[in-house]
Amino acid sequence: MMKDDGRSIDAPGPDGTRHTVAVPPEAAGDRLDKVLAAAVPDLSRSRAQALLEQGHVRSDGRTITDASQRVKPGQTFEVLVPAAEPAVPEAQDIPLTVVYEDADVLVLDKPPGLVVHPAAGNADGTLVNALLAHCGDSLSGIGGVRRPGIVHRLDKDTSGLMVVAKNDRAHHALTAQFSDRSLSRTYQALVWGVPSPKEGRIEGNIGRHPTDRKRMAVLDSGGKHAATRYRTLRAFGRTAALVECTLETGRTHQIRVHMAHIGHPVVGDPLYGRGRATRAGGAHASNAPEPQRTALVGFPRQALHAVGIAFRHPAGDAAVRFSVDLPQDIKDLIGSLEGL
C-alpha cells in the first residue's frame, strides 16, 4: 500500500513490518535517522538509530548502518521494524553447569546451542529462561526484563564461561568493568591454517557487513574500534591450529570476524568460514588425510570456547578468576588431528 507521502507499508510478517521510505525533495541533505523517524509511524530517532545499527535498513541491496548519512531526493530505504516480543520471559527448568555462585554473581559454562536471551525466532528455551528458574523472582528486572542479569553474551554456538549479575549492585559493577575493559575474557579456538606470526594483535573496526545484515565485518570506515590478541598454542601440520584469543574489546562476533580477517577462520563457522575452508590459510584442507579432513569439514558448529574469565567481585572488589576445560566435542576434534 502506497501513502501520499511516498511511504509504503507492507503487511506485517513473522519478522516484523517492512516500510519503504522515499526521500522527498524537502528532506535533501537531512540525516538518515531524522528522515526515517519522520516517515515511519511511532519511530523515534533513537529507535531509528538502533534499527540502523542492527542492520534493519537497506538501500539498493546494501545494508545501511550510518545514522548520520546525508540523504538525497529520490533515494529509497527499506526499513524492517521487528515484531514486538513478549514483555517478560517465562522461567523454564533448563539444566545449567554452574561453576561458581554466591549472593551477587553466578558463573556458568554455557553449552553450545543455547541462545542467551529471547529474540525473534527464539522466544523461549534460552539462558534467560533457565536463569529465571534457577534464581527465582529476585533476578527479574535486573538489567531489563528481556535480559535479566545478563551483562555480556556468547553466540548461540559458542560455548564457555559467562558471568551473570544477581542484583542491581552486581549488574552496575560488572557493566562498568566491561566498559573500562578491566573484565578479562579468554577464548580458545580451532582455526583453519596456522597463523603467521604465531602470536600477535588484530586491530580493525567492526560493524555490520555492507551487504549482509546477518554478518559483521572489518570496515575501512565506520564501525567500532575492536582489538584481539592471539597466540598459537598448537599447530596441526599446516591444516589447522589451536589458538588462544584475549579480547581487548567486546564487539559482536569479534573473534570470528578478526580471525577470518587475517585468513584463519574458526573451524565450523557457518558465517565467516564460507569459501575459506578449503584454502585453510594457504594449505588446502584436501591435503589433510582422512578421517581428519572429514572431521574438520563436518564439525557442526564454530570451534570456539570461552575458557577463562576474570573480574573484580562486586562485593569487596577482590580479583577473581575462573577457568574451564575445552568441551568434549572440541577435545574429540583435536584428538582426531593427532599426527598431522
Secondary structure by P-SEA (a helix, b strand, c coil): ccccccccccccccccbbbbbbbccccccccaaaaaaaccccccaaaaaaaaaaccccccccccccccccccccbbbbbbbccccccbbbbcccccccccccccbbbbbcccccccccccccccccaaaaaaaaccccccccccccccccccccccccbbbbbbbccaaaaaaaaaaaaaccbbbbbbbbccccccccbbbbbbbbccccccccccccccccccbbbbbbbbcccccccbbbbbbbbcccccaaaaaaaaaaccccccccccccccccccccccccccccaaaaaaaaccccccccccccccccccccbbbbbbcccaaaaaaaaaaccc
